[in-house]
């Protein structure tokens, strides 16, 4: 959100474009977005903190109540936390929220309230009546240049966001190499791997499911991969599982691999399909 970074933005209306990390991660909404939605989150900020950086400047947070990309439960949580920051500034008059009956779409009620907000805080005017379908400009009126400027940077802006790192001097001895090595390790720990836990935490393993069919035994175990991150391990065994195993195959699968495994796991609940798989040696 540009208003979080640039104080020259005097008022903002983020529309159908922000929710909290619980929606993105735990509810799986991250799969619906490209990486342009996410900053390099070195310090593990949740998105209400990003929105609150605009305080105490005027901000209207707007969203549809059945937007599949930005679910309303997470949006409401973000609204509440951002409002608290405006309260600390004693500027609640500069904050408001707008929820309309809409999917992920810029519907007229969103535009109408946006225009009213902008008129109030940019022009010090109250807009009482407006035709939301009215076109204020023809596309040709918005043209700025007759031709692309010779000094344009749009086509290489990705090269200018971050200044290239300076080339370090080559160490002249073992002591300098050790110092450089330790410096790099600290940078990796503090930046790249900052979100990693300091050490292993209790797994808290719980058996979630078990079934057996035609000599196959299927079990599911839930465990903590790290604090607050709960994952599931599926275990498929031949026999009753009470003998020492000669071989253990561990598979970490992506989306495509999971779909293949899901068809096998689902077959354990479908007796006829399971018999077919067992008969084929699957």
SESE-222299 format. One record per atom (N, C-alpha, C): atom name; x, y, z. Coordinates in steps of 0.02 Angstrom, whole numbers, plus 50000, padded with zeros to 5 digits. Each point is the difference from the previous one (the first is absolute). Layout:
 at     x     y     z
 CA     X     Y     Z
...
***
This chain:
 at     x     y     z
  N 50042 49941 50000
 CA 49958 50059 50000
  C 50044 50062 50000
  N 49994 50040 49947
 CA 50045 50057 49991
  C 49995 50049 50057
  N 49941 50010 50028
 CA 49991 50049 50054
  C 50040 49980 50062
  N 50016 49936 50008
 CA 50040 49978 50057
  C 50073 50021 49993
  N 50022 50012 49938
 CA 50070 50014 49987
  C 50014 50073 49986
  N 49951 50036 49974
 CA 50012 50067 49975
  C 49952 50049 50034
  N 50028 50045 50040
 CA 49958 50049 50036
  C 49969 50052 49954
  N 50020 50001 49937
 CA 49969 50047 49953
  C 49929 49979 49982
  N 49983 49938 50012
 CA 49931 49977 49990
  C 49959 50025 50059
  N 49957 50049 49988
 CA 49964 50032 50055
  C 49937 49964 50021
  N 49971 49960 49956
 CA 49942 49959 50019
  C 49999 49938 49955
  N 49972 49946 50026
 CA 50003 49937 49963
  C 49935 49961 50010
  N 49983 49960 49949
 CA 49942 49955 50003
  C 50022 49932 49974
  N 50032 49958 50041
 CA 50016 49932 49979
  C 49935 49961 49988
  N 49991 49976 49940
 CA 49937 49968 49980
  C 50011 49928 49978
  N 49970 49953 50036
 CA 50005 49929 49982
  C 50073 49981 49987
  N 50043 50016 50048
 CA 50070 49988 49987
  C 50043 49983 50060
  N 49969 49989 50059
 CA 50041 49985 50058
  C 49960 49961 50051
  N 50031 49950 50029
 CA 49972 49962 50056
  C 50058 49979 50044
  N 49988 49955 50048
 CA 50055 49982 50046
  C 50032 49934 49981
  N 50056 49985 50033
 CA 50038 49940 49983
  C 49962 49936 50016
  N 49954 50003 50048
 CA 49960 49941 50014
  C 49961 49979 49938
  N 49970 50049 49966
 CA 49965 49985 49937
  C 50048 49973 49948
  N 50057 50033 49992
 CA 50047 49981 49948
  C 50029 49931 50011
  N 50022 49986 50061
 CA 50037 49939 50014
  C 49955 49943 50025
  N 49968 50010 50057
 CA 49961 49945 50029
  C 49938 49984 49959
  N 49970 50050 49968
 CA 49940 49988 49959
  C 50017 49988 49927
  N 50064 50003 49982
 CA 50020 49981 49933
  C 49989 50051 49946
  N 49984 50063 50018
 CA 49987 50050 49948
  C 50063 50019 49961
  N 50058 49984 50028
 CA 50062 50017 49966
  C 50003 49969 49930
  N 49965 49944 49990
 CA 50001 49966 49936
  C 49964 50040 49946
  N 49961 50050 50020
 CA 49962 50040 49951
  C 50037 50064 49980
  N 50061 50009 50026
 CA 50034 50063 49988
  C 50069 49988 49968
  N 50024 50051 49966
 CA 50069 49998 49976
  C 50046 50031 50052
  N 50065 49994 49989
 CA 50047 50024 50051
  C 50000 50076 50006
  N 49967 50035 49953
 CA 49998 50073 50005
  C 49959 50023 50060
  N 49961 49955 50030
 CA 49959 50017 50058
  C 50039 50001 50065
  N 50061 49974 50000
 CA 50034 49988 50063
  C 50069 50033 50001
  N 50014 50036 50055
 CA 50066 50029 50009
  C 50048 49947 50026
  N 50064 50015 49997
 CA 50050 49956 50032
  C 49993 50011 50075
  N 49968 49952 50033
 CA 49977 50011 50068
  C 50053 49977 50051
  N 50056 50034 50000
 CA 50056 49982 50043
  C 49980 49999 50073
  N 49962 50048 50022
 CA 49984 50007 50071
  C 49932 49972 50018
  N 49970 49961 49954
 CA 49940 49961 50014
  C 49941 50044 50022
  N 49989 50052 49962
 CA 49944 50045 50014
  C 49936 49969 49972
  N 49945 50011 50036
 CA 49934 49985 49972
  C 49976 50062 49963
  N 49953 49991 49955
 CA 49980 50054 49956
  C 49964 50059 50035
  N 49967 49991 50057
 CA 49974 50059 50034
  C 50055 50051 50017
  N 50061 49976 50013
 CA 50055 50045 50015
  C 50018 50041 49938
  N 49994 49970 49941
 CA 50015 50036 49938
  C 49948 50055 49989
  N 49936 49982 50008
 CA 49947 50050 49990
  C 50007 50056 50051
  N 50019 49983 50062
 CA 50005 50050 50053
  C 50056 50050 49988
  N 50047 49985 49956
 CA 50054 50047 49986
  C 49973 50064 49968
  N 49940 49997 49972
 CA 49971 50060 49969
  C 49972 50048 50052
  N 49989 49976 50061
 CA 49972 50043 50053
  C 50048 50058 50016
  N 49972 50058 50017
 CA 49929 50016 50009
  C 49967 50031 49939
  N 50030 49992 49941
 CA 49970 50028 49939
  C 49933 49967 49984
  N 49955 50035 49968
 CA 49934 49971 49985
  C 50004 49936 49959
  N 49964 49949 50022
 CA 49999 49936 49964
  C 49932 49967 50008
  N 49972 49981 49943
 CA 49938 49961 49997
  C 50017 49930 49975
  N 49988 49950 50041
 CA 50013 49930 49981
  C 49936 49970 49973
  N 50001 49977 49938
 CA 49939 49978 49966
  C 50008 49928 49975
  N 49944 49962 50002
 CA 50002 49931 49978
  C 49930 49974 49987
  N 49995 49951 49956
 CA 49937 49965 49990
  C 49991 49946 50053
  N 49937 49986 50018
 CA 49989 49953 50055
  C 50004 49927 49979
  N 50005 49986 49934
 CA 50013 49931 49979
  C 50055 49998 49946
  N 50052 50037 50015
 CA 50060 50001 49958
  C 50040 49937 50014
  N 50009 49955 49951
 CA 50037 49938 50013
  C 50075 50009 50009
  N 50027 50056 49975
 CA 50072 50012 50005
  C 50018 50032 50067
  N 49954 50040 50027
 CA 50012 50034 50063
  C 49939 49987 50045
  N 49998 49941 50032
 CA 49940 49981 50039
  C 49984 50050 50055
  N 49935 50008 50012
 CA 49977 50054 50043
  C 50021 49990 50072
  N 50009 49938 50023
 CA 50020 49991 50071
  C 50069 50029 50013
  N 50047 49988 49954
 CA 50067 50028 50008
  C 50000 50075 49991
  N 49959 50024 49953
 CA 49995 50072 49989
  C 49973 50035 50062
  N 49951 49971 50033
 CA 49973 50030 50061
  C 50053 50002 50055
  N 50040 49947 50006
 CA 50054 50000 50050
  C 50049 50056 49986
  N 50017 50009 49935
 CA 50046 50053 49981
  C 49969 50069 50015
  N 49935 50008 49984
 CA 49966 50063 50016
  C 50007 50017 50073
  N 49986 49951 50043
 CA 49999 50012 50072
  C 50069 50022 50026
  N 50052 49966 49978
 CA 50067 50016 50024
  C 50025 50067 49974
  N 49983 50015 49938
 CA 50020 50065 49972
  C 49965 50057 50035
  N 49937 49990 50016
 CA 49961 50051 50035
  C 50031 50017 50068
  N 50027 49949 50034
 CA 50031 50012 50065
  C 50058 50049 49994
  N 50038 49995 49946
 CA 50057 50045 49991
  C 49976 50071 49989
  N 49948 50009 49960
 CA 49972 50067 49990
  C 49974 50027 50067
  N 49973 49956 50042
 CA 49977 50022 50065
  C 50057 50026 50043
  N 50058 49968 49996
 CA 50058 50023 50038
  C 50022 50070 49978
  N 49990 50014 49936
 CA 50016 50067 49975
  C 49944 50050 50015
  N 49943 49975 50027
 CA 49940 50041 50010
  C 49977 50030 49934
  N 50001 49957 49948
 CA 49980 50021 49933
  C 49950 49951 49970
  N 49952 49978 50039
 CA 49951 49953 49974
  C 49958 50030 49944
  N 49996 50066 49998
 CA 49964 50032 49945
  C 50034 49992 49933
  N 50063 49981 50002
 CA 50038 49989 49937
  C 49997 49927 49978
  N 49964 49959 50036
 CA 49997 49929 49983
  C 49928 49978 49992
  N 49988 49957 49952
 CA 49934 49970 49993
  C 50007 49935 49960
  N 49947 49961 50002
 CA 49998 49938 49962
  C 49937 49999 49957
  N 50004 49963 49946
 CA 49942 49994 49955
  C 49995 49928 49977
  N 49944 49968 50016
 CA 49987 49931 49978
  C 49935 50001 49960
  N 50004 49975 49939
 CA 49942 50000 49956
  C 49985 49928 49976
  N 49941 49991 49974
 CA 49980 49935 49973
  C 50033 49991 49932
  N 50057 49966 49999
 CA 50038 49995 49937
  C 50051 49945 50004
  N 50018 49970 49943
 CA 50057 49955 49996
  C 50064 50042 49992
  N 50050 49972 49968
 CA 50062 50037 49987
  C 49989 50042 49937
  N 49965 50056 50009
 CA 49980 50040 49943
  C 49990 50072 50022
  N 50018 50047 49957
 CA 49994 50071 50015
  C 49929 50023 49983
  N 49953 49985 50044
 CA 49929 50014 49987
  C 49985 50073 50015
  N 49944 50027 49973
 CA 49983 50071 50011
  C 50000 50023 50072
  N 49972 49962 50049
 CA 50002 50026 50069
  C 50070 50012 50026
  N 50048 49960 49979
 CA 50070 50011 50020
  C 50026 50065 49970
  N 49986 50011 49936
 CA 50024 50060 49967
  C 49967 50063 50029
  N 49935 49996 50014
 CA 49965 50058 50026
  C 50030 50023 50066
  N 50010 49953 50046
 CA 50027 50019 50065
  C 50073 50021 49995
  N 50036 49972 49953
 CA 50069 50022 49989
  C 50002 50073 49977
  N 49956 50018 49953
 CA 49997 50069 49976
  C 49982 50048 50058
  N 49952 49979 50041
 CA 49980 50043 50056
  C 50058 50010 50048
  N 50036 49945 50014
 CA 50056 50004 50046
  C 50055 50046 49973
  N 50015 49993 49936
 CA 50052 50042 49970
  C 49980 50073 49998
  N 49937 50014 49984
 CA 49977 50070 50000
  C 50005 50030 50070
  N 49981 49960 50050
 CA 50000 50026 50069
  C 50071 50016 50024
  N 50048 49955 49985
 CA 50066 50007 50029
  C 50051 50034 49954
  N 49985 50003 49935
 CA 50045 50034 49954
  C 49976 50070 49983
  N 49933 50008 49995
 CA 49972 50065 49979
  C 49961 50035 50055
  N 49994 49967 50058
 CA 49960 50029 50055
  C 49929 50015 49977
  N 49972 49953 49961
 CA 49932 50007 49974
  C 49960 49938 50017
  N 49936 50008 50009
 CA 49955 49943 50009
  C 49963 49987 49935
  N 50009 49941 49974
 CA 49968 49980 49937
  C 49935 49966 50018
  N 49944 50033 49988
 CA 49936 49974 50022
  C 49965 49958 49947
  N 50013 50014 49936
 CA 49966 49963 49947
  C 50048 49990 49942
  N 49998 49940 49973
 CA 50047 49985 49947
  C 49975 49943 49958
  N 50012 50004 49935
 CA 49984 49946 49954
  C 50062 49956 49994
  N 49997 49940 50031
 CA 50059 49957 50001
  C 50019 49974 49932
  N 49953 50003 49952
 CA 50016 49976 49933
  C 50030 50054 49956
  N 50001 50061 50025
 CA 50025 50056 49960
  C 50074 49993 49987
  N 50020 50010 49938
 CA 50071 49998 49982
  C 50027 50071 50003
  N 50047 50012 50044
 CA 50027 50067 50008
  C 50049 50019 49944
  N 50032 49949 49971
 CA 50048 50013 49947
  C 49992 49948 49945
  N 50016 50020 49939
 CA 50009 49952 49946
  C 50072 49974 50006
  N 50012 49938 49980
 CA 50068 49972 50006
  C 50053 50044 49967
  N 49984 50031 49944
 CA 50050 50041 49966
  C 50019 50061 50041
  N 49954 50023 50043
 CA 50015 50059 50041
  C 50052 49985 50054
  N 50010 49936 50015
 CA 50047 49981 50052
  C 50071 49989 49973
  N 50007 50008 49935
 CA 50066 49990 49970
  C 50048 50056 50023
  N 50060 49981 50019
 CA 50049 50047 50027
  C 50053 50018 49949
  N 50027 49950 49966
 CA 50055 50012 49953
  C 49979 49983 49929
  N 50027 50038 49953
 CA 49989 49984 49930
  C 50044 49942 49978
  N 50057 49993 50033
 CA 50045 49944 49987
  C 50036 49982 50064
  N 50027 49940 50003
 CA 50034 49977 50060
  C 50063 50041 50011
  N 50010 50029 50059
 CA 50060 50040 50013
  C 50064 49958 49994
  N 50052 50031 49977
 CA 50063 49964 49990
  C 50030 49977 50066
  N 49984 50035 50055
 CA 50029 49982 50064
  C 49952 49959 50043
  N 49951 49966 49969
 CA 49952 49960 50039
  C 50037 49944 50036
  N 49973 49981 50058
 CA 50030 49946 50039
  C 49951 49942 50012
  N 49940 50005 49970
 CA 49950 49947 50011
  C 50025 49931 49980
  N 50036 49997 49945
 CA 50021 49935 49974
  C 50058 49969 50039
  N 50030 50038 50046
 CA 50055 49973 50040
  C 49993 50018 50074
  N 49938 50014 50021
 CA 49990 50022 50069
  C 50019 49946 50050
  N 49995 49936 49979
 CA 50019 49946 50045
  C 50074 50003 50019
  N 50041 50033 49959
 CA 50071 50005 50015
  C 50015 50056 50049
  N 49950 50042 50013
 CA 50012 50060 50040
  C 49968 49997 50069
  N 49958 49950 50013
 CA 49967 49995 50065
  C 50051 49993 50057
  N 50049 49958 49989
 CA 50050 49986 50052
  C 50069 50013 49971
  N 50039 50039 50035
 CA 50068 50015 49977
  C 50043 49938 50002
  N 50037 49986 49947
 CA 50043 49940 50000
  C 50049 50001 50058
  N 50011 49942 50028
 CA 50047 49995 50056
  C 50071 50014 49975
  N 50039 50034 50041
 CA 50070 50013 49979
  C 50040 49936 49998
  N 50048 49998 49956
 CA 50044 49941 49996
  C 50050 50004 50058
  N 50001 49949 50043
 CA 50045 50004 50058
  C 50073 49990 49980
  N 50043 50027 50040
 CA 50071 49989 49989
  C 50017 49927 50015
  N 50047 49973 49962
 CA 50020 49931 50011
  C 50042 49997 50064
  N 49981 49957 50048
 CA 50039 49995 50062
  C 50073 49983 49986
  N 50044 50028 50042
 CA 50071 49991 49990
  C 50031 49946 50043
  N 49959 49969 50042
 CA 50027 49948 50042
  C 49944 49961 50033
  N 50020 49948 50038
 CA 49950 49956 50031
  C 49956 50037 50050
  N 50030 50046 50037
 CA 49961 50037 50050
  C 49945 50041 49967
  N 50017 50034 49945
 CA 49949 50039 49964
  C 49946 49955 49970
  N 50021 49941 49976
 CA 49951 49953 49973
  C 49950 49979 50055
  N 50026 49987 50059
 CA 49957 49980 50056
  C 49951 50057 50018
  N 50024 50061 50000
 CA 49957 50057 50015
  C 49945 50008 49948
  N 50019 49992 49936
 CA 49951 50005 49946
  C 49949 49944 50004
  N 50025 49940 50014
 CA 49955 49942 50007
  C 49949 50012 50055
  N 50022 50024 50057
 CA 49954 50012 50056
  C 49950 50055 49983
  N 50024 50051 49964
 CA 49955 50055 49979
  C 49945 49974 49955
  N 50018 49957 49952
 CA 49951 49972 49954
  C 49950 49955 50038
  N 50026 49962 50047
 CA 49956 49956 50039
  C 49949 50040 50039
  N 50022 50055 50030
 CA 49954 50042 50039
  C 49948 50032 49955
  N 50020 50021 49940
 CA 49952 50029 49953
  C 49948 49949 49980
  N 50021 49939 49986
 CA 49953 49948 49982
  C 49952 49985 50057
  N 50027 49997 50061
 CA 49958 49985 50058
  C 49950 50056 50014
  N 50023 50062 49996
 CA 49958 50057 50018
  C 49951 50021 49946
  N 50015 49982 49938
 CA 49957 50022 49944
  C 49966 49940 49966
  N 50040 49960 49964
 CA 49971 49947 49959
  C 49963 49948 50042
  N 50029 49979 50056
 CA 49971 49946 50040
  C 49974 50026 50067
  N 49980 50063 50002
 CA 49978 50030 50063
  C 49938 49965 50028
  N 49957 49974 49956
 CA 49939 49969 50022
  C 50008 49929 50026
  N 50059 49972 49993
 CA 50011 49931 50024
  C 50001 49999 50076
  N 49973 49948 50030
 CA 50003 49995 50074
  C 50072 49991 50023
  N 50013 50022 50062
 CA 50067 49995 50028
  C 50021 49928 50012
  N 49952 49957 50012
 CA 50015 49930 50012
  C 49937 49958 49992
  N 50007 49935 50005
 CA 49941 49957 49993
  C 49951 50010 50056
  N 49936 49996 49984
 CA 49947 50006 50050
  C 49965 49933 50006
  N 49961 49990 50053
 CA 49964 49936 50009
  C 49955 49985 49940
  N 50003 49938 49976
 CA 49960 49981 49942
  C 49925 49994 50016
  N 49984 49981 50062
 CA 49930 49991 50020
  C 49962 49957 49949
  N 50025 49940 49989
 CA 49971 49955 49950
  C 49933 49973 50025
  N 49949 50003 49956
 CA 49935 49971 50016
  C 49976 49959 49941
  N 49976 49940 50015
 CA 49973 49958 49947
  C 49932 50026 49979
  N 49992 50015 49936
 CA 49939 50031 49975
  C 49954 49952 49963
  N 50029 49945 49974
 CA 49959 49957 49957
  C 50036 49933 49992
  N 49961 49946 49992
 CA 50030 49935 49987
  C 49947 49955 49968
  N 50022 49962 49950
 CA 49957 49950 49969
  C 50044 49947 49969
  N 49971 49943 49985
 CA 50038 49946 49968
  C 49955 49964 49951
  N 50031 49973 49948
 CA 49962 49966 49948
  C 50046 49957 49958
  N 49981 49936 49993
 CA 50036 49955 49955
  C 50075 50000 50011
  N 50021 49998 50064
 CA 50071 49996 50015
  C 50036 50067 50001
  N 49964 50055 49988
 CA 50030 50066 50004
  C 49974 50036 50061
  N 50043 50038 50032
 CA 49981 50038 50059
  C 50016 50073 49988
  N 49950 50043 50007
 CA 50008 50072 49988
  C 49987 50038 50065
  N 50048 50043 50019
 CA 49993 50040 50061
  C 50019 50072 49984
  N 49972 50045 50040
 CA 50016 50071 49993
  C 50019 50027 50069
  N 50054 50039 50003
 CA 50023 50029 50063
  C 50009 50075 49990
  N 49972 50039 50046
 CA 50010 50072 50000
  C 50057 50018 50047
  N 50041 50048 49980
 CA 50058 50019 50041
  C 50016 50074 49989
  N 50038 50028 50046
 CA 50023 50069 49994
  C 50068 50001 49965
  N 50002 50028 49940
 CA 50065 50007 49966
  C 50040 50056 50031
  N 49965 50051 50027
 CA 50029 50053 50040
  C 49942 50032 50037
  N 50012 50043 50049
 CA 49945 50027 50039
  C 49945 50029 49957
  N 49938 49978 50013
 CA 49939 50025 49966
  C 49992 49974 49929
  N 50046 49959 49976
 CA 49994 49972 49932
  C 49987 49926 50006
  N 49938 49980 49986
 CA 49978 49931 50008
  C 49998 49967 49931
  N 50034 49943 49992
 CA 50001 49964 49937
  C 49976 49928 50011
  N 49986 49966 49945
 CA 49976 49931 50004
  C 50048 49954 49962
  N 50015 49943 50031
 CA 50042 49948 49971
  C 49955 49939 49986
  N 50001 49977 49937
 CA 49963 49939 49982
  C 50049 49942 49997
  N 49981 49945 50031
 CA 50043 49941 50004
  C 49963 49941 49970
  N 50029 49972 49947
 CA 49971 49942 49966
  C 50046 49940 50010
  N 49973 49947 50031
 CA 50041 49941 50016
  C 49969 49937 49972
  N 50042 49951 49989
 CA 49978 49933 49981
  C 49996 49959 50063
  N 49945 49965 50011
 CA 49992 49960 50060
  C 49968 50040 50056
  N 50008 49976 50061
 CA 49967 50031 50057
  C 50042 50052 50035
  N 50061 50011 49977
 CA 50041 50052 50029
  C 50032 49982 50066
  N 50001 49936 50018
 CA 50029 49980 50065
  C 50066 49964 49992
  N 50029 50003 49941
 CA 50066 49969 49990
  C 50051 50054 49981
  N 50063 49983 50009
 CA 50053 50047 49984
  C 50002 50012 49925
  N 50006 50064 49981
 CA 50000 50017 49929
  C 50069 49992 49970
  N 50002 49971 49941
 CA 50064 49994 49965
  C 50016 50063 49959
  N 49947 50033 49976
 CA 50009 50058 49957
  C 49948 50053 50017
  N 50022 50063 50001
 CA 49954 50056 50010
  C 50011 50049 49943
  N 49948 50014 49961
 CA 50003 50049 49946
  C 49963 50063 50022
  N 50034 50056 50001
 CA 49970 50064 50018
  C 49990 50041 49937
  N 49938 50022 49988
 CA 49984 50039 49940
  C 49974 50068 50021
  N 50034 50053 49979
 CA 49976 50068 50009
  C 49974 50023 49932
  N 49935 50009 49995
 CA 49970 50010 49934
  C 49976 50072 49991
  N 50000 50022 49938
 CA 49970 50063 49981
  C 49927 49990 49983
  N 49970 50050 49968
 CA 49929 49997 49985
  C 49984 49942 49953
  N 50040 49991 49947
 CA 49987 49946 49953
  C 50009 49932 50033
  N 50054 49993 50038
 CA 50012 49937 50035
  C 49947 49984 50051
  N 49975 50053 50033
 CA 49948 49989 50050
  C 49936 49974 49967
  N 49984 50026 49942
 CA 49939 49977 49965
  C 50005 49925 49985
  N 50060 49978 49982
 CA 50010 49928 49987
  C 49991 49960 50064
  N 50031 50023 50054
 CA 49993 49964 50063
  C 49929 50003 50026
  N 49966 50056 49990
 CA 49932 50007 50025
  C 49954 49948 49968
  N 50013 49985 49937
 CA 49958 49949 49967
  C 50011 49932 50032
  N 50062 49986 50022
 CA 50014 49936 50033
  C 49970 50000 50070
  N 50010 50055 50037
 CA 49973 50004 50068
  C 49924 49997 50000
  N 49970 50034 49952
 CA 49928 49999 49996
  C 49973 49931 49985
  N 50039 49961 49963
 CA 49978 49933 49983
  C 49996 49955 50061
  N 50035 50017 50053
 CA 49996 49960 50061
  C 49930 50002 50029
  N 49964 50053 49985
 CA 49931 50005 50024
  C 49950 49973 49949
  N 50026 49982 49942
 CA 49958 49972 49946
  C 50022 49927 49990
  N 49965 49955 50029
 CA 50022 49930 50004
  C 50012 49970 49931
  N 49955 50012 49953
 CA 50008 49970 49934
  C 50062 50027 49965
  N 50010 50066 50005
 CA 50058 50030 49968
  C 50064 49976 50035
  N 49998 49993 50066
 CA 50058 49976 50037
  C 50019 49929 49979
  N 49950 49957 49991
 CA 50014 49932 49978
  C 50034 50000 49932
  N 49977 50045 49957
 CA 50030 50005 49933
  C 50073 50021 50005
  N 50014 50049 50044
 CA 50069 50023 50007
  C 50045 49946 50029
  N 49974 49965 50052
 CA 50039 49947 50031
  C 50013 49944 49950
  N 49950 49985 49959
 CA 50008 49947 49951
  C 50052 50016 49948
  N 50010 50066 49986
 CA 50050 50021 49952
  C 50068 50013 50032
  N 50004 49988 50065
 CA 50063 50010 50035
  C 50015 50073 50014
  N 49950 50044 49998
 CA 50011 50071 50013
  C 50014 50012 50073
***
